């Protein structure tokens, strides 16, 4: 009888832990969405004025690739056009770093330093599940570095609490 109770308690504890981890993952997905970037008032990357006007002309065709079911196809298309995604399925981090340096280098040296340490030289596997392609884990890493280094946040509408959520969710990546 005691053995059965121990197993039952273990099963209940396991179920509670799985539920807590799943709730945290669900909560943190909000951070990884594109909207979270608009909650940062001072972003070193160019932000569109007014409603989005669509993707830049050179990568516009990539946005015709559907995102469902989830895949890396759109990011691969963009990476190939920009020159940082190789035919062998790997990310040319030197090319990516040079591209980011042009975009961020002088405007945000602290963010560029964090990107180099974590996304260019670091292991980006922790920024996604084990089956996620390298290109997406690099993208998630870049996204998190920009958010973790945001100097000023909006707290209006669905941006309410985003700063705290980024701080909480980023702990899993440090």
Rosetta blueprint (number, residue, H / E / L):
1 X L
2 X H
3 X H
4 X H
5 X H
6 X H
7 X H
8 X H
9 X H
10 X H
11 X H
12 X H
13 X H
14 X H
15 X H
16 X H
17 X H
18 X H
19 X H
20 X H
21 X H
22 X H
23 X H
24 X H
25 X H
26 X H
27 X H
28 X H
29 X H
30 X H
31 X H
32 X H
33 X L
34 X L
35 X H
36 X H
37 X H
38 X H
39 X L
40 X E
41 X L
42 X L
43 X L
44 X L
45 X L
46 X L
47 X L
48 X L
49 X L
50 X L
51 X L
52 X L
53 X L
54 X L
55 X L
56 X L
57 X H
58 X H
59 X H
60 X H
61 X H
62 X H
63 X H
64 X H
65 X L
66 X L
67 X L
68 X L
69 X L
70 X L
71 X L
72 X L
73 X H
74 X H
75 X H
76 X H
77 X H
78 X H
79 X H
80 X H
81 X H
82 X H
83 X L
84 X L
85 X E
86 X L
87 X L
88 X L
89 X L
90 X L
91 X E
92 X L
93 X H
94 X H
95 X H
96 X H
97 X H
98 X H
99 X H
100 X H
101 X H
102 X H
103 X H
104 X H
105 X L
106 X L
107 X L
108 X L
109 X H
110 X H
111 X H
112 X H
113 X H
114 X H
115 X H
116 X H
117 X H
118 X H
119 X H
120 X H
121 X L
122 X L
123 X L
124 X H
125 X H
126 X H
127 X H
128 X L
129 X L
130 X L
131 X L
132 X L
133 X L
134 X H
135 X H
136 X H
137 X H
138 X H
139 X H
140 X H
141 X H
142 X H
143 X H
144 X H
145 X H
146 X H
147 X H
148 X H
149 X L
150 X L
151 X L
152 X L
153 X E
154 X L
155 X L
156 X L
157 X H
158 X H
159 X H
160 X L
161 X L
162 X H
163 X H
164 X H
165 X H
166 X H
167 X H
168 X H
169 X H
170 X H
171 X H
172 X H
173 X H
174 X L
